[in-house]
Each structure stands twice: as C-alpha cells, then as structure tokens.
Amino acid sequence: MSTEPLILIEQYCLHEELDITFVEALTERGLLQVVVQEQRNYIAPEHLPRLEQLARMHYELDINLEGLEAISHLLTRVDRMQHDLRTLEERLRLYE
C-alpha cells in the first residue's frame, strides 16, 4: 500500500457525484478494496483508477453489477495473459 493518505469514500462520492451504495456494492462483491478505520470506509489512492473505471462502465454504459463482475474477471485474465506474454517474449530474446 502506498504512503499517500487514504481517501474517505463519503467525500469521494460526494465530490464525484457517485451513489455510495454503488461503492458499497462493489466492495461486497469483491470488485473494490476498502480500508476501514474508526468505523469509516476509505480507499487507497492506487485503487481510484479501478473505482473510476467501474463507475464509468456502470453509469455511462449502463452495465449492471453482474456485468461489471464478468468484465472485471475478463480484464484480470487479459492483464495476466499480457504479463505472461511479456515474460515469454523476454525469455525468447535470450535465445535469439
């Protein structure tokens, strides 16, 4: 986790005009990690791009939570495959 200060989810939702129940639903489904301190929910700055991505898909593309779960799973798999591909390409360069 970074050393940057945590962001209070309530403030973030107010600033970005997000429904806090949406963020809670993402957390319950394991799509977003939050930090609980003193009975308040916070998000680490490194997780903001993920929240923003999910919020855009939900609000702008009207994708429901089940769709977000499926898309998130597929994106994770694609990222893993890209990482594996880069690793294999690096190993292949050693033999060229």
N, C-alpha and C positions, 0 to 999 in steps of 0.2 A: 504494500500500500504506500502511496506517496506521502510526503510530509506536508502537503498542502492541507489547509483546513477543510474540514468536512462542510458540506452544504446542507442546510436544513431543507428537507423536502417540501415542507409547507411554504417556505419562502420561494423556493424554485417554482413550484406550481403556481403560486400567485403571480410571480414575475412573468412566467411563460404562458399563463392562462391555460394551464392544464388542470384537469379534474384529478384531485388527489386520490379518488377511488381507483382511477386508472393505474396510477403508480402502485397502489396497494395490490391491485390485481396482478400486475406484472411481478411483484415481489412474491406473492402467494404461489404463482405458477413457476417460480424459479428463473424468470427471464431477466431479473434485475436484482443486484445485491445491494442491500441497505445495511447501514450500521445503526444500531440502537444504543443511544447513550441517554441516560437520565429520562427514560420513557419517551424519547423523541427520536424520530427517524431521520437519518442523514444519508447522503450519498457522497461517495468519494468522487473527486473531480475526474479521475480516469474513467469512471463509469458514465459520465454525462453523454459522451457521443452515442453510447448504446441506448440510453433513455431517449435522446433526441431522435435517433433512427426509428425506434419503436413508436414513438409518438407521431412522427410524420406518417409512417405507414398506417397507423390507426386513424388519425384524424383527417389526413389529406387523401388517403387512398381507400378509406372506409374498410379496413381489414379488421376483422374481429379478433378476439384474443386467441381463439383456437388457430386461426390463420397465422397470427404472429408467432405462436409456438412452432408451427410447422416451418415457417420461413426461417425462424431463428435456428432451428435444428439444421436445416439445409445450409444456411450460411456458415454455421460452425463446421460442418463437414467440408464445405468448399475451402474454408480457411485452412483446415487441417491438411487437405489434399494439396493445396498450393504450397504449404510448408514442406510436405513430403517431396513434392516435385522439385522444389529448390534444393533440398538436401541431396536428392538423387542426381540432379544436374551438377552440383558441386563435386560429388564423388566421381561422376563420369569424367569431369575435366581433369581429374588426377590421372586418369588412364590415357588421356589423349596426348 
